[in-house]
Amino acid sequence: MAEWSFLTNHAQALLCIAHDPGVRLIDIAAALGITERSAYAIVNDLSTAGYVIKEKDGRRNRYEVQGHLPLPGPAIRSTTVGEVLAVLIGDSGAVTPVARRKSSNVA
């Protein structure tokens, strides 16, 4: 029987980034069981779609999840990325500070 997952590789990569905003592509690839090139493509997709902001930090990248954005897809548009990540990560996740930062920038 073929292996499958409830979460796509994009969702799993987003979880890795939410857990550790300084995660390396090689670590995302290892966690997902994919190549580093595939991990790069996934993170690039997330960045291009606006779900992740990528910032240079020396020679490495740091990522910021945009938890306030709605999930893609017409059936679940009323749910935000941050709400889903909060459920999957739990209370100790890195999503809450991102949401606070965004709301404090607006005020």
Protein Blocks (a to p, Z undefined) as FASTA:
>chain_A
ZZddfbdfklmmmmmmmmmmmbcfklmmmmnopafklmmmmmmmmmmnopaccddehjbc
cddddfkbccehjklmmpcfklmmmmmnommbcklmmmmmmmmmmZZ
